[in-house]
Amino acid sequence: MLKQLAKCIREYKLTSILAPISITMEVVMETIIPFIMAKLIDNGINKGDMSYVAWCCVILVGCCGLSMTFGSLSARWAAVASAGFAKNMRHDMYYKIQEYSFKSIDKFSTSSLVTRLTTDVANLQNAYQMVIRIAFRSPAIFLFSLIMAFTVNYRLSLIFLAAIPILATGLWLIMGRAHPIFKRTFKKYDKLNNVVQENLRGVRVVKSYVRGDFENQKFEAASADIYNDFVKAERILAFNSPLMQTCMYACMLLIAWFGSKLIVSNSMTEGELMTMVTYALQVLSSLMMLSMIFVMITISRASAERVCEVLSEETDLKNPENPLLEVADGSIEFKDVVFSYGKNTGKGGNCLKGISVKIKSGETVGIIGGTGSAKSTFISLIPRLYDVNEGAVMVGGRDVRDYDTKALRNQVSVVLQKNELFSGTIKENLRWGNENATDEELVHACKLAQADPFISEFPNGYDTVIEQGGTNVSGGQKQRLCIARALLKKPKILILDDSTSAVDTKTDMLIRKAFAEEIPNTTKLIIAQRISSVEHADKIIVLDDGKIDGIGTHEELLENNEIYKEVYYSQQKGEVAK
C-alpha cells in the first residue's frame, strides 16, 4: 500500500526530502539553545561574567534565527509536497477510473468514488504533511534532546526511558481499537453521498411527490450514523491526551524531585537542572506530537486502503498483445454467447443464455423484448463494454477481444437508453462524436437526427449552452442530440438503445427514413418498445429472458411468434383506442 501511494509523489520528491532536512536542522538549533542557557547561567550569571553572558546571547539569537528560518522553509516545502501528492493522487485515480471496464465501475458506486477522490485524498494529504514534518520533527527532537540530556546528567535521563514503554503500549491499544471504527465510518460516508446524490438527481420527483420530509429523514439517519461512529472513535482517541499529560507531569515531578537532591549534594548545578527540565519538556512534547501523528495515521489508514483499492483495480478488458486496429465491416455474429454480471453466474443467474445470431453488414435489425429480457445487455457486448462468459462476439469477422478497444469503439456508436449531455454548447456536445467535425458536418448530422429544426429555433442556434445534465432541453431533444453525436463518428455499426422513446412517431419515422437513405452501409441495431420503430427492419430479434425467442421480418413474426404478436396487437389496440 505504501509503495503504491509513494508513486504519487513523483516530481515532489525534492520538496518531500527538503522538508524533513529543514525540520532536522530546526530541531538541532532548538536542542542547542537549552545547553547554551545552562552555560549562560552557570558560567556567566552565577560568576558575574557579563562578557560571557553577551557572547551566549549572540549565540542564542543566532540559533533562534536559524531555527525560525529552517522552520519556515520546512512548512513551505511540506505544504507544496503534500498538495502535490494529493494532486497526483487525484490525477492517478481519475485516469485509472477512465480505464475501468463497466464491470469495474459496477464494483464501486459513484458516491463511493466521489468520497475517495475528495474526503479520502484530503485525509491522506493532511497525513502526508504531518508525516514529512511532525513525523520527522518528533523523533528528531526526542533523539537529540535525549542525547543532550544524557550529556548533562545520565541518571535523570533514565526517567525518560521509563516512560517510553508506558506510552507505546497505550498508543498501540488506542490505535488498535480506533482503526476499525474509522474504516467503517468512511464506508458510511459513501452511503451519505449516495443519499445526497440520489436526492439532487431526482429533486423534481421528490418535489412533485412531496417527499422532502422523507428525504430529510434519510439524510439525518445517514448523517447520525456517521456522527455516532465518529463519537465512538474520538472517545477512544481522547484517552491519548490524558495518557500523555500523565506521563509528562510525572516525569517533570521526578526530575524536580531527584534534581533538587542532586543540587543539594553538589552533583548538579541550577543551570543543568533547568536544562534537564527543558529537555524533559522537549522529549515529552515530541512524544505528544508523535501520538497526534499516530491518531492522524489511524484516521488516514482507512482512507489509504480505499484509495489503493481504486488504484490497484485491474480492468478485465485488456488489449491483446498485437491488437487489430481496423474493423473490416459492420457484420456482427454471436456464437453461443453466455453472459452474466459479476459473480451472478449459473443457470438462474445468466443474463444471456446460448445466444447465436448473424447480422450482415449494412442491415437494419430491430430488437424487441419485455423488461428484463436482456436487450441492453445484448448490445453492450458488441463494443466490448463487457466480456462474454462463454462463446464469442464477432465484429467484422473477428472476435471483439482481438481488437484494440479504442479502435473497436470508434467504429461502434451507441446511443444509450439513458442519454447524457454535458455542460457546454450544443457544438461542444456534438463534437464528442468527432472533435474535428466542421460546422457543415454538425448540421448534416443534426438533420439526419431531426435535431436541426429545434436547434435553429434557439436564439443562439448551435452555440446555445446546454446546462449540466441537459436540463434545459426536453427528453426528445436530448435523444436527437445524442443520435446526432453518434452519427458524427461515422461508425460501421450504429446502436440505438430505446433512444427514440421520447420522440413522436412522425419524428421517429423521419429518423429511420434518413438512416435508410443516408447511411445504408452502416449496420443499424434498434432496440425499441414500439413495433412501429422496427417493423421495417431487415430482421427483428425477439428476446425473452435472455434467450432468442424468434428472428424474422415483421410479417414472419406476426405469423409464428406469440410474444411479437402479443406486443403488436396490444399496441394496435392502443392506437385504435386513441
Secondary structure, DSSP 8 states (H G I E B T S, - for coil): -HHHHHTTTGGGHHHHHHHHHHHHHHHHHHHHHHHHHHHIIIIIITTT-HHHHHHHHHHHHHHHHHHHHHHHHHHHHHHHHHHHHHHHHHHHHHHHHHH--HHHHHHS-HHHHHHIIIIIHHHHHHHHHHHHHHHHHHHHHHHHHHHHHHHH-HHHHHHHHHHHHHHHHHHHHHHHHHHHHHHHHHHHHHHHHHHHHHHHHTHHHHHHTT-HHHHHHHHHHHHHHHHHHHHHHHHHHTTHHHHHHHHHHHHHHHHHHHHHHHHHTTSS-HHHHHHHHHHHHHHHHHHHHHHHHHHHHHHHHHHHHHHHHHHH---S----SS-B-----S-EEEEEEEE-STT--STTT-SEEEEEEEE-TT-EEEEEE-TTSSHHHHHHTTTTSS--SEEEEEETTEEGGGB-HHHHHHTEEEE-SS----SEEHHHHHTTT-TT--HHHHHHHHHHTT-HHHHHHSTTGGG-EE-GGGTTS-HHHHHHHHHHHHHTT--SEEEEESTTTTS-HHHHHHHHHHHHHH-TTSEEEEE-SSGGGTTTSSEEEEEETTEEEEEE-HHHHHHH-HHHHHHHHHHHHHHHH-
